[in-house]
Amino acid sequence: MKHLQLNHISKTFPGVKALSDVTLSIHAGEIHALCGENGAGKSTLMNILAGNLQPDEGTIVLDQLTQIIRSPQNAFALGISIVYQHLSLIDSLNVAENVFANDHPVNKFGIIQFGKLYEKTSLLLQRLKLDQITPNTLVSSLSPAQKQMVEIAKALSQKPAILILDEPTASLTDKETRTLFEILQKLKKEGVAIIYISHRLDELFILADCISILKDGKYQGTFLKQNLTKASLIKLMVGREINSLKSESYRQIEILLSVKNLSGQKFHNVSFNLHRGEILGLSGLVGAGRTEIARAIFGADKIESGDVVLNNVVLNTNHPFDTISKGMAYVPEERKSLGLFSEMSVQDNITVTHNNLTSHIYNATEAAQRSVELKDKLKIATTNVQQKVVNLSGGNQQKVVLAKWLLTNPEVFIVDEPTHGIDVGAKFEIYELLKSLASQGKGIIMISSDMPELLGLCDRILVIKKGTLAGELSSAEATEEKLLTLSTY
């Protein structure tokens, strides 16, 4: 492979223009970094190149030949391998079966030759310095970092001409990161084209020859590493108008919730207060520990030390039932798997938590009435409350999750990526709901990777980095540059 050219690539999802007229050149023997905020379009572009998505417009040209990459298998055949941000391994298989999932060595009868399979896998594991893993180790027994390294081994097994890495070091230790960097430098010398996606700016300035930037799905330019500084790169990555989100603050003096020296599996010694009527943002990179902190406060994950105090009462956070009964609600990022019963009706989803908190006999008429009231209040687009949730759009599903918690009348709302994957119209309806809750004196903790969302809605923003509190910014002083700097420096 000598040259890869992406010409005028565009891709639209319902309500979202993920990529708009992106043109990008990648050369053999270079490490080409691709950066931008969460949602900028980086992963979408790489999934198009890897055959997982098809562009609505534009062409892919490989060594002067236009290619239509219809599937991952087609991408493999063209010499393209990808290391995903979200792992694609199968836990029930062993390491060797995962690494060579698409290319098991077989004899003339089509029977897998396990001796050769394990030998080839052992060589890859040695190359990655994974001394504690054997080819027949079950993937389910590996740590997240080890799984990530096996994912990298899987990509290398294809001997790719183009290697795409999407946030590959998010779960790696420093030692594993150094090993990966050594391998990438060697591959570069061998003429492999490497596309490297990372929010970690230090990595880009160590590894990359050049850096391309996406913002809101649009190409911002490609720059030689030596012509950029961290500050200038951040400037190029940010800078959108968010005035439409700005609103009156309802923050009161009274402290509603106190988190005191909280430590858990992926975070430690986190302390902050949430005031009545306040929208408090949690910012940080993927894997920084924001969700783990929220789940621990809610009682979904174990707390190793520290206290959670609501209305001057120390909560028993051993189980979510206790925190819910004391006035707390949690809207998870993964609404489909953690927030909803997809095959149940809108009514059943809205009333399920309230019914579990109360001991009175279920009243179908009352449940229907309350569900209809909330459907109308939140403008849930459904013909009736008996419709299955699985048939609703993402935005309307999110409204159902919010309606479920509104029925319990909580004091504190924790919302994790509340507008992830929903259209613009539904986003602003959810923003208005959160503002309305704050005006009623509710306290809201909002985790979001959308910086304009945080800047537009929050009274204060806490930045979480590697499981610790890296900084706090008031709405008056917070900017995208400052948030990104605290997250990455």
Disulfide bonds with the S-S distance in Angstrom:
none
